[in-house]
Amino acid sequence: MFDFGHEVRVFLVAIVYAFTGMALLMIGYKIFDLLTPTDMQEKIFKEGNVAVAVALGFFLLGIAVVIHAAFSI
């Protein structure tokens, strides 16, 4: 039969994991931004520096892979 309570618990756990992953990704971005000598948002959005945007994108992708691996254990 269909266990509605179990499905709700699985959905809520997925939501918690998603928000936790997003929070960890944002913390990783803030740490990366603090460690670089320039303001990332200014370089990307005001100056239009594509190289900084690509580097930041790859960094965030790498952090996301690490977060996913940590949650998959």
Distance bins in CASP14 RR format, pairs under 12 A and 6 or more apart:
PFRMAT RR
TARGET T0000
AUTHOR 0000-0000-0000
RMODE 2
METHOD distances of the structure
MODEL  1
1 7 0 0 0 0 0 1 0 0 0 0 0
2 8 0 0 0 0 0 1 0 0 0 0 0
3 9 0 0 0 0 1 0 0 0 0 0 0
3 10 0 0 0 0 1 0 0 0 0 0 0
4 10 0 0 0 0 0 1 0 0 0 0 0
4 11 0 0 0 0 0 1 0 0 0 0 0
5 11 0 0 0 0 1 0 0 0 0 0 0
5 12 0 0 0 0 1 0 0 0 0 0 0
5 13 0 0 0 0 0 1 0 0 0 0 0
6 12 0 0 0 0 0 1 0 0 0 0 0
6 13 0 0 0 0 0 1 0 0 0 0 0
7 13 0 0 0 0 0 1 0 0 0 0 0
7 14 0 0 0 0 0 1 0 0 0 0 0
8 14 0 0 0 0 0 1 0 0 0 0 0
8 15 0 0 0 0 0 1 0 0 0 0 0
9 15 0 0 0 0 0 1 0 0 0 0 0
9 16 0 0 0 0 0 1 0 0 0 0 0
10 16 0 0 0 0 0 1 0 0 0 0 0
10 17 0 0 0 0 0 1 0 0 0 0 0
11 17 0 0 0 0 0 1 0 0 0 0 0
11 18 0 0 0 0 0 1 0 0 0 0 0
12 18 0 0 0 0 0 1 0 0 0 0 0
12 19 0 0 0 0 0 1 0 0 0 0 0
13 19 0 0 0 0 0 1 0 0 0 0 0
13 20 0 0 0 0 0 1 0 0 0 0 0
13 71 0 0 0 0 0 1 0 0 0 0 0
14 20 0 0 0 0 0 1 0 0 0 0 0
14 21 0 0 0 0 0 1 0 0 0 0 0
14 71 0 0 0 0 0 1 0 0 0 0 0
15 21 0 0 0 0 0 1 0 0 0 0 0
15 22 0 0 0 0 0 1 0 0 0 0 0
16 22 0 0 0 0 0 1 0 0 0 0 0
16 23 0 0 0 0 0 1 0 0 0 0 0
16 71 0 0 0 0 0 1 0 0 0 0 0
17 23 0 0 0 0 0 1 0 0 0 0 0
17 24 0 0 0 0 0 1 0 0 0 0 0
17 67 0 0 0 0 1 0 0 0 0 0 0
17 68 0 0 0 0 1 0 0 0 0 0 0
17 70 0 0 0 0 0 1 0 0 0 0 0
17 71 1 0 1 0 0 0 0 0 0 0 0
17 72 0 0 0 0 0 1 0 0 0 0 0
18 24 0 0 0 0 0 1 0 0 0 0 0
18 25 0 0 0 0 0 1 0 0 0 0 0
18 64 0 0 0 0 0 1 0 0 0 0 0
18 67 0 0 0 0 0 1 0 0 0 0 0
18 68 0 0 0 0 0 1 0 0 0 0 0
18 71 0 0 0 0 1 0 0 0 0 0 0
19 25 0 0 0 0 0 1 0 0 0 0 0
19 26 0 0 0 0 0 1 0 0 0 0 0
19 71 0 0 0 0 0 1 0 0 0 0 0
20 26 0 0 0 0 0 1 0 0 0 0 0
20 27 0 0 0 0 0 1 0 0 0 0 0
20 67 0 0 0 0 1 0 0 0 0 0 0
20 68 0 0 0 0 0 1 0 0 0 0 0
20 70 0 0 0 0 0 1 0 0 0 0 0
20 71 1 0 0 1 0 0 0 0 0 0 0
21 27 0 0 0 0 1 0 0 0 0 0 0
21 28 0 0 0 0 0 1 0 0 0 0 0
21 29 0 0 0 0 0 1 0 0 0 0 0
21 60 0 0 0 0 0 1 0 0 0 0 0
21 63 0 0 0 0 1 0 0 0 0 0 0
21 64 0 0 0 0 1 0 0 0 0 0 0
21 65 0 0 0 0 0 1 0 0 0 0 0
21 66 0 0 0 0 0 1 0 0 0 0 0
21 67 1 0 1 0 0 0 0 0 0 0 0
21 68 0 0 0 0 1 0 0 0 0 0 0
21 69 0 0 0 0 0 1 0 0 0 0 0
21 70 0 0 0 0 1 0 0 0 0 0 0
21 71 1 0 0 1 0 0 0 0 0 0 0
22 28 0 0 0 0 0 1 0 0 0 0 0
22 29 0 0 0 0 0 1 0 0 0 0 0
22 60 0 0 0 0 0 1 0 0 0 0 0
22 63 0 0 0 0 0 1 0 0 0 0 0
22 64 0 0 0 0 1 0 0 0 0 0 0
22 67 0 0 0 0 1 0 0 0 0 0 0
22 71 0 0 0 0 0 1 0 0 0 0 0
23 29 0 0 0 0 0 1 0 0 0 0 0
23 30 0 0 0 0 0 1 0 0 0 0 0
23 63 0 0 0 0 0 1 0 0 0 0 0
23 67 0 0 0 0 1 0 0 0 0 0 0
24 30 0 0 0 0 0 1 0 0 0 0 0
24 31 0 0 0 0 0 1 0 0 0 0 0
24 60 0 0 0 0 0 1 0 0 0 0 0
24 63 1 0 0 1 0 0 0 0 0 0 0
24 64 0 0 0 0 1 0 0 0 0 0 0
24 66 0 0 0 0 1 0 0 0 0 0 0
24 67 1 0 1 0 0 0 0 0 0 0 0
24 68 0 0 0 0 0 1 0 0 0 0 0
24 70 0 0 0 0 1 0 0 0 0 0 0
24 71 0 0 0 0 1 0 0 0 0 0 0
25 31 0 0 0 0 0 1 0 0 0 0 0
25 32 0 0 0 0 0 1 0 0 0 0 0
25 56 0 0 0 0 0 1 0 0 0 0 0
25 57 0 0 0 0 0 1 0 0 0 0 0
25 59 0 0 0 0 0 1 0 0 0 0 0
25 60 1 0 0 1 0 0 0 0 0 0 0
25 61 0 0 0 0 1 0 0 0 0 0 0
25 62 0 0 0 0 1 0 0 0 0 0 0
25 63 1 0 1 0 0 0 0 0 0 0 0
25 64 1 0 0 1 0 0 0 0 0 0 0
25 65 0 0 0 0 0 1 0 0 0 0 0
25 66 0 0 0 0 1 0 0 0 0 0 0
25 67 1 0 0 1 0 0 0 0 0 0 0
25 68 0 0 0 0 0 1 0 0 0 0 0
25 70 0 0 0 0 0 1 0 0 0 0 0
25 71 0 0 0 0 0 1 0 0 0 0 0
26 32 0 0 0 0 0 1 0 0 0 0 0
26 33 0 0 0 0 0 1 0 0 0 0 0
26 60 0 0 0 0 1 0 0 0 0 0 0
26 63 0 0 0 0 1 0 0 0 0 0 0
26 64 0 0 0 0 0 1 0 0 0 0 0
26 67 0 0 0 0 0 1 0 0 0 0 0
27 33 0 0 0 0 0 1 0 0 0 0 0
27 34 0 0 0 0 0 1 0 0 0 0 0
27 60 0 0 0 0 0 1 0 0 0 0 0
27 63 0 0 0 0 1 0 0 0 0 0 0
27 67 0 0 0 0 0 1 0 0 0 0 0
28 34 0 0 0 0 1 0 0 0 0 0 0
28 35 0 0 0 0 1 0 0 0 0 0 0
28 40 0 0 0 0 0 1 0 0 0 0 0
28 56 0 0 0 0 0 1 0 0 0 0 0
28 59 0 0 0 0 1 0 0 0 0 0 0
28 60 0 0 0 0 1 0 0 0 0 0 0
28 62 0 0 0 0 0 1 0 0 0 0 0
28 63 1 0 1 0 0 0 0 0 0 0 0
28 64 0 0 0 0 0 1 0 0 0 0 0
28 66 0 0 0 0 1 0 0 0 0 0 0
28 67 0 0 0 0 1 0 0 0 0 0 0
29 35 0 0 0 0 0 1 0 0 0 0 0
29 36 0 0 0 0 0 1 0 0 0 0 0
29 40 0 0 0 0 1 0 0 0 0 0 0
29 41 0 0 0 0 0 1 0 0 0 0 0
29 44 0 0 0 0 0 1 0 0 0 0 0
29 56 1 0 0 1 0 0 0 0 0 0 0
29 57 0 0 0 0 1 0 0 0 0 0 0
29 59 1 0 0 1 0 0 0 0 0 0 0
29 60 1 0 0 1 0 0 0 0 0 0 0
29 61 0 0 0 0 0 1 0 0 0 0 0
29 62 0 0 0 0 0 1 0 0 0 0 0
29 63 1 0 0 1 0 0 0 0 0 0 0
29 64 0 0 0 0 0 1 0 0 0 0 0
29 67 0 0 0 0 0 1 0 0 0 0 0
30 36 0 0 0 0 0 1 0 0 0 0 0
30 39 0 0 0 0 0 1 0 0 0 0 0
30 40 0 0 0 0 1 0 0 0 0 0 0
30 41 0 0 0 0 0 1 0 0 0 0 0
30 56 0 0 0 0 0 1 0 0 0 0 0
30 59 0 0 0 0 0 1 0 0 0 0 0
30 60 0 0 0 0 0 1 0 0 0 0 0
30 63 0 0 0 0 0 1 0 0 0 0 0
31 40 0 0 0 0 0 1 0 0 0 0 0
31 59 0 0 0 0 0 1 0 0 0 0 0
31 60 0 0 0 0 0 1 0 0 0 0 0
31 63 0 0 0 0 1 0 0 0 0 0 0
32 38 0 0 0 0 0 1 0 0 0 0 0
32 39 0 0 0 0 0 1 0 0 0 0 0
32 40 1 0 0 1 0 0 0 0 0 0 0
32 52 0 0 0 0 0 1 0 0 0 0 0
32 55 0 0 0 0 1 0 0 0 0 0 0
32 56 1 0 0 1 0 0 0 0 0 0 0
32 57 0 0 0 0 0 1 0 0 0 0 0
32 58 0 0 0 0 0 1 0 0 0 0 0
32 59 1 0 1 0 0 0 0 0 0 0 0
32 60 0 0 0 0 1 0 0 0 0 0 0
32 62 0 0 0 0 0 1 0 0 0 0 0
32 63 0 0 0 0 1 0 0 0 0 0 0
33 39 1 0 0 1 0 0 0 0 0 0 0
33 40 1 0 1 0 0 0 0 0 0 0 0
33 41 1 0 0 1 0 0 0 0 0 0 0
33 42 0 0 0 0 0 1 0 0 0 0 0
33 43 0 0 0 0 0 1 0 0 0 0 0
33 44 0 0 0 0 0 1 0 0 0 0 0
33 52 0 0 0 0 0 1 0 0 0 0 0
33 55 0 0 0 0 0 1 0 0 0 0 0
33 56 0 0 0 0 1 0 0 0 0 0 0
33 59 0 0 0 0 1 0 0 0 0 0 0
33 60 0 0 0 0 0 1 0 0 0 0 0
34 40 0 0 0 0 1 0 0 0 0 0 0
35 59 0 0 0 0 0 1 0 0 0 0 0
36 42 0 0 0 0 0 1 0 0 0 0 0
36 43 0 0 0 0 1 0 0 0 0 0 0
36 44 0 0 0 0 0 1 0 0 0 0 0
36 52 0 0 0 0 1 0 0 0 0 0 0
36 55 0 0 0 0 1 0 0 0 0 0 0
36 56 0 0 0 0 1 0 0 0 0 0 0
36 59 0 0 0 0 1 0 0 0 0 0 0
37 43 0 0 0 0 0 1 0 0 0 0 0
37 52 0 0 0 0 0 1 0 0 0 0 0
38 44 0 0 0 0 0 1 0 0 0 0 0
38 46 0 0 0 0 0 1 0 0 0 0 0
38 47 0 0 0 0 1 0 0 0 0 0 0
38 49 0 0 0 0 1 0 0 0 0 0 0
38 51 0 0 0 0 0 1 0 0 0 0 0
38 52 1 0 0 1 0 0 0 0 0 0 0
38 55 0 0 0 0 0 1 0 0 0 0 0
38 56 0 0 0 0 0 1 0 0 0 0 0
39 45 0 0 0 0 1 0 0 0 0 0 0
39 46 0 0 0 0 1 0 0 0 0 0 0
39 47 0 0 0 0 1 0 0 0 0 0 0
39 49 0 0 0 0 0 1 0 0 0 0 0
39 52 0 0 0 0 1 0 0 0 0 0 0
39 56 0 0 0 0 0 1 0 0 0 0 0
40 46 0 0 0 0 0 1 0 0 0 0 0
40 47 0 0 0 0 0 1 0 0 0 0 0
40 48 0 0 0 0 0 1 0 0 0 0 0
40 49 0 0 0 0 1 0 0 0 0 0 0
40 51 0 0 0 0 0 1 0 0 0 0 0
40 52 1 0 0 1 0 0 0 0 0 0 0
40 53 0 0 0 0 1 0 0 0 0 0 0
40 54 0 0 0 0 0 1 0 0 0 0 0
40 55 0 0 0 0 1 0 0 0 0 0 0
40 56 1 0 1 0 0 0 0 0 0 0 0
40 57 0 0 0 0 0 1 0 0 0 0 0
40 59 0 0 0 0 1 0 0 0 0 0 0
40 60 0 0 0 0 0 1 0 0 0 0 0
41 47 0 0 0 0 0 1 0 0 0 0 0
41 48 0 0 0 0 0 1 0 0 0 0 0
41 49 0 0 0 0 0 1 0 0 0 0 0
41 52 0 0 0 0 1 0 0 0 0 0 0
41 53 0 0 0 0 0 1 0 0 0 0 0
41 56 0 0 0 0 1 0 0 0 0 0 0
42 48 0 0 0 0 1 0 0 0 0 0 0
42 49 0 0 0 0 1 0 0 0 0 0 0
42 52 0 0 0 0 1 0 0 0 0 0 0
43 49 1 0 1 0 0 0 0 0 0 0 0
43 50 0 0 0 0 1 0 0 0 0 0 0
43 51 0 0 0 0 1 0 0 0 0 0 0
43 52 1 0 1 0 0 0 0 0 0 0 0
43 53 0 0 0 0 1 0 0 0 0 0 0
43 54 0 0 0 0 0 1 0 0 0 0 0
43 55 0 0 0 0 1 0 0 0 0 0 0
43 56 0 0 0 0 1 0 0 0 0 0 0
44 50 0 0 0 0 1 0 0 0 0 0 0
44 51 0 0 0 0 1 0 0 0 0 0 0
44 52 1 0 1 0 0 0 0 0 0 0 0
44 53 1 0 1 0 0 0 0 0 0 0 0
44 54 0 0 0 0 1 0 0 0 0 0 0
44 55 0 0 0 0 1 0 0 0 0 0 0
44 56 1 0 0 1 0 0 0 0 0 0 0
44 57 0 0 0 0 1 0 0 0 0 0 0
45 52 0 0 0 0 0 1 0 0 0 0 0
45 53 0 0 0 0 1 0 0 0 0 0 0
45 56 0 0 0 0 0 1 0 0 0 0 0
46 52 0 0 0 0 0 1 0 0 0 0 0
47 53 0 0 0 0 0 1 0 0 0 0 0
48 54 0 0 0 0 0 1 0 0 0 0 0
49 55 0 0 0 0 1 0 0 0 0 0 0
49 56 0 0 0 0 1 0 0 0 0 0 0
50 56 0 0 0 0 0 1 0 0 0 0 0
50 57 0 0 0 0 0 1 0 0 0 0 0
51 57 0 0 0 0 0 1 0 0 0 0 0
51 58 0 0 0 0 0 1 0 0 0 0 0
52 58 0 0 0 0 0 1 0 0 0 0 0
52 59 0 0 0 0 0 1 0 0 0 0 0
53 59 0 0 0 0 0 1 0 0 0 0 0
53 60 0 0 0 0 0 1 0 0 0 0 0
54 60 0 0 0 0 0 1 0 0 0 0 0
54 61 0 0 0 0 0 1 0 0 0 0 0
55 61 0 0 0 0 0 1 0 0 0 0 0
55 62 0 0 0 0 0 1 0 0 0 0 0
56 62 0 0 0 0 0 1 0 0 0 0 0
56 63 0 0 0 0 0 1 0 0 0 0 0
57 63 0 0 0 0 1 0 0 0 0 0 0
57 64 0 0 0 0 1 0 0 0 0 0 0
58 64 0 0 0 0 0 1 0 0 0 0 0
58 65 0 0 0 0 0 1 0 0 0 0 0
59 65 0 0 0 0 0 1 0 0 0 0 0
59 66 0 0 0 0 0 1 0 0 0 0 0
60 66 0 0 0 0 0 1 0 0 0 0 0
60 67 0 0 0 0 0 1 0 0 0 0 0
61 67 0 0 0 0 0 1 0 0 0 0 0
61 68 0 0 0 0 0 1 0 0 0 0 0
62 68 0 0 0 0 1 0 0 0 0 0 0
62 69 0 0 0 0 0 1 0 0 0 0 0
63 69 0 0 0 0 0 1 0 0 0 0 0
63 70 0 0 0 0 0 1 0 0 0 0 0
64 70 0 0 0 0 0 1 0 0 0 0 0
64 71 0 0 0 0 0 1 0 0 0 0 0
65 71 0 0 0 0 0 1 0 0 0 0 0
65 72 0 0 0 0 0 1 0 0 0 0 0
66 72 0 0 0 0 0 1 0 0 0 0 0
66 73 0 0 0 0 0 1 0 0 0 0 0
67 73 0 0 0 0 0 1 0 0 0 0 0
END
